Structures are given as C-alpha cells and as structure tokens.
Amino acid sequence: MSAIIRAPVEGDVIGLAEVPDPVFAAGMVGPGVAVDPRREPGTAVAPITGKIMKLHPHAFVIVGLDGRGVLVHLGIDTVQLKGEGFELHATEGDRVEAGQPIVAWNPAAIEAGGRSPVCPVVALDAAAEAVTRTASGTVNAGDELFTWE
C-alpha cells in the first residue's frame, strides 16, 4: 500500500541531490525530497500520521501506523545551534496527525547565521525506487510531497 508523505513546511520543492549536505544529497540517509522554505517564521508540521519516535529541536522522526519512518531535518548543520531558535510544540512519544504542528522556527534566522534552511524529508529504510516525487514548484505545509510504495 502506498503512503502519502506531506510537506512539513511551505516553500519550493527540490531534489535531495540539491541539498547542500553530502550525506543527504547522496541519499545515504534514505530517499526523499527536500523543501527550500520561505524565509519567514513558520512551523514545521507532521508529514504523516503516527508516533514521534525521535524529537530534537532541529529534526524529528515520525513512524506511521504502517511502521514506516519519515525524517524531517530543519536546515543543514542546525544541530550545532543546540536548540536555539526552535520551539517544540510536541513531545517525543506523542501520537500526531499529518499536518499537526511539531516545531516552530525561522528559516531566515538560520540562513542569517550562515546555515542552509533547506529541509530534507526522508523515507527511512526505503529503497530509492519505492519513493516517487509528486510535487514540484511551491508547496504549502501539508501538501503532498511524495509517495512511498
């Protein structure tokens, strides 16, 4: 059964190969798509319905009811910020609905600090051929981003 993975943030859809991080760009974390977010304060939302298995200010993993995990990483090298500039709206272990607010952040502030605000959205433990990008151009948070067979 195919799962629909939704955009966690508003912005322009780009391929993972365009992410300015060699690990994400090479697909070593897994296949997926990235969003280059609008440069304004916003909130990253859950890309799927499920349980928050890992929650850091800069990244989170939600495992869906079908056992598939999706990683959302808010910016590149943002772990170095140690949570500064991020506000959590959920707790690890919470059950969430797709579109539910998870983390508030400001991509413009991330960029002003010399980091890329690009957000990789990765299908964990998925084969590359199982993921099909369905979005292009600009997406709103909650819009379909890719499917996972």
BELTA-V444367 format. One record per pair of residues at least 6 apart in sequence whose ideal C-beta (glycine too) atoms are under 7 Angstrom apart, sorted by the first residue. I is the first residue (numbers start at 1). J is the second residue. If there is no record, write none. Layout:
i->I j->J
i->I j->J
//
This chain:
i->1 j->66
i->2 j->147
i->2 j->148
i->2 j->149
i->3 j->48
i->3 j->64
i->3 j->66
i->3 j->68
i->3 j->147
i->3 j->148
i->4 j->144
i->4 j->147
i->5 j->47
i->5 j->48
i->5 j->70
i->5 j->121
i->5 j->123
i->5 j->145
i->5 j->146
i->5 j->148
i->6 j->47
i->6 j->48
i->6 j->98
i->6 j->99
i->6 j->142
i->6 j->143
i->6 j->144
i->6 j->145
i->7 j->35
i->7 j->135
i->7 j->139
i->7 j->140
i->7 j->141
i->7 j->142
i->7 j->143
i->7 j->145
i->8 j->44
i->8 j->45
i->8 j->47
i->8 j->72
i->8 j->119
i->8 j->121
i->8 j->141
i->9 j->35
i->9 j->37
i->9 j->42
i->9 j->44
i->9 j->119
i->9 j->141
i->10 j->37
i->10 j->38
i->10 j->42
i->10 j->139
i->10 j->140
i->10 j->141
i->11 j->35
i->11 j->36
i->11 j->37
i->11 j->38
i->11 j->138
i->11 j->139
i->12 j->35
i->12 j->36
i->12 j->137
i->12 j->138
i->13 j->33
i->13 j->35
i->13 j->135
i->13 j->136
i->13 j->137
i->13 j->139
i->13 j->145
i->14 j->34
i->14 j->36
i->15 j->33
i->16 j->24
i->16 j->25
i->16 j->27
i->16 j->32
i->16 j->33
i->16 j->34
i->16 j->120
i->17 j->25
i->18 j->34
i->19 j->25
i->19 j->34
i->19 j->76
i->19 j->118
i->19 j->120
i->20 j->76
i->20 j->116
i->20 j->118
i->21 j->76
i->23 j->29
i->24 j->120
i->27 j->128
i->29 j->71
i->29 j->122
i->30 j->122
i->30 j->123
i->30 j->124
i->30 j->125
i->30 j->126
i->31 j->123
i->31 j->126
i->31 j->128
i->31 j->131
i->32 j->120
i->32 j->121
i->32 j->122
i->32 j->123
i->32 j->131
i->32 j->146
i->33 j->121
i->33 j->133
i->33 j->145
i->33 j->146
i->34 j->118
i->34 j->119
i->34 j->120
i->34 j->121
i->35 j->119
i->35 j->121
i->35 j->139
i->36 j->118
i->37 j->107
i->37 j->117
i->37 j->119
i->38 j->107
i->39 j->107
i->39 j->108
i->39 j->111
i->40 j->108
i->41 j->106
i->42 j->105
i->43 j->89
i->43 j->101
i->43 j->103
i->43 j->104
i->44 j->72
i->44 j->74
i->44 j->102
i->44 j->103
i->44 j->105
i->45 j->99
i->45 j->100
i->45 j->101
i->45 j->102
i->45 j->141
i->45 j->142
i->46 j->62
i->46 j->96
i->46 j->97
i->46 j->98
i->46 j->99
i->46 j->100
i->46 j->102
i->47 j->62
i->47 j->70
i->47 j->72
i->47 j->98
i->47 j->121
i->47 j->145
i->48 j->62
i->48 j->64
i->48 j->70
i->48 j->98
i->49 j->64
i->49 j->65
i->49 j->96
i->49 j->97
i->49 j->98
i->50 j->62
i->50 j->63
i->50 j->64
i->50 j->65
i->50 j->96
i->51 j->62
i->51 j->63
i->51 j->93
i->51 j->95
i->52 j->60
i->52 j->62
i->52 j->90
i->52 j->92
i->52 j->93
i->52 j->94
i->52 j->96
i->53 j->61
i->53 j->62
i->53 j->63
i->53 j->69
i->54 j->60
i->54 j->61
i->54 j->92
i->55 j->88
i->55 j->90
i->55 j->91
i->55 j->92
i->57 j->83
i->57 j->86
i->57 j->88
i->57 j->103
i->58 j->73
i->58 j->74
i->58 j->75
i->58 j->78
i->58 j->79
i->58 j->81
i->58 j->86
i->59 j->71
i->59 j->72
i->59 j->73
i->59 j->74
i->60 j->72
i->60 j->102
i->60 j->103
i->61 j->69
i->61 j->70
i->61 j->71
i->61 j->124
i->62 j->69
i->62 j->70
i->62 j->96
i->63 j->69
i->68 j->123
i->68 j->148
i->69 j->124
i->69 j->125
i->70 j->121
i->70 j->122
i->70 j->123
i->70 j->124
i->71 j->122
i->71 j->124
i->72 j->119
i->72 j->121
i->73 j->119
i->73 j->120
i->74 j->103
i->74 j->105
i->74 j->119
i->75 j->110
i->75 j->115
i->75 j->116
i->75 j->117
i->75 j->118
i->75 j->119
i->76 j->115
i->76 j->116
i->76 j->118
i->77 j->115
i->78 j->110
i->78 j->115
i->85 j->105
i->85 j->106
i->85 j->109
i->85 j->110
i->86 j->103
i->86 j->105
i->87 j->103
i->87 j->104
i->88 j->103
i->89 j->101
i->89 j->102
i->89 j->103
i->89 j->104
i->90 j->96
i->90 j->102
i->99 j->142
i->107 j->117
i->110 j->117
i->111 j->117
i->121 j->145
i->123 j->131
i->123 j->148
i->126 j->148
i->130 j->148
i->130 j->149
i->131 j->146
i->131 j->148
i->132 j->146
i->132 j->147
i->133 j->146
i->134 j->144
i->134 j->145
i->134 j->146
i->134 j->147
i->135 j->143
i->135 j->144
i->135 j->145
i->139 j->145
//
